[in-house]
Every structure is written in structure tokens, then in C-alpha cells.
Amino acid sequence: MDVERWRPEQVWIYRQPVDMRKSIDGLCAIVAMELDRNPADRSLYVFCNRARDKIKLLIWHRNGFWMLYKRLDQQRFHWPDWFSDESLSLSIAQLDQLLDGYNLNAMRPHRAITAAHII
């Protein structure tokens, strides 16, 4: 199996909580209508429920969609909160951290400032 074929071109997380009863077609509709993106564009789309204990991943591979589902037993996913658009692009490393339970909100760098003058 060629692993590069499975590597997404981009990772997009959807900001709003999603009803986890949604199937592939329901998630594709969110990608197409609310994100104005093609769900079959080889990007990985990430969705979470309101309780943040369930997550679904959607990606197109060759001739159909894969949907992966993870349900946490006692813990919660730490959903990023530093974006105001409907989606946020993450790196593969950030996705791995999110799925492993890291709080990406706490890992934000200091905000940039511009010095008025140098002493």
C-alpha cells in the first residue's frame, strides 16, 4: 500500500459541534455548503460533537470516502478556540496532538507586538 496516497493535502477542522448521527453524506453536505469546499479534494475534514467526546474524520481516497470515528471513554477533546471562521487548517502534527488529547489552545505562542522604539 502506498502511504503517500493516504496523506491528506490539508487538514480542516470544523468549528461548530456536529450531530454524530450524521453519515458521510451529511458531513459532505457540511463541507460543500458551509465551508464552500469540495469534500473529495483529498483534504481531511475533522468534526466533533458538542460534548467533545466524539470525533469523525472524513477523507476521499481514490474512489470513495473514508469516515473514521473515535469515541473517548472518559476524557474530552480540546477543540481549538483561536479561530472565528467556520474552519481552521491544521498541520498533520497538530491533528496528531489533538487526537492524542493535547490542548492546542495552551500551546499558542505569544502574540506578536511591534516595538515603538529600541532602547
Secondary structure, 3 states (H helix, E strand, C coil): CCHHHHCCCCEEEECCCCCCCCCHHHHHHHHHHHCCCCCCCCCEEEEECCCCCEEEEEEEECCEEEEEEEECCCCCCCCCCCCCCCEEEECHHHHHHHHCCCCHHHHCCCCCCCCCCCC
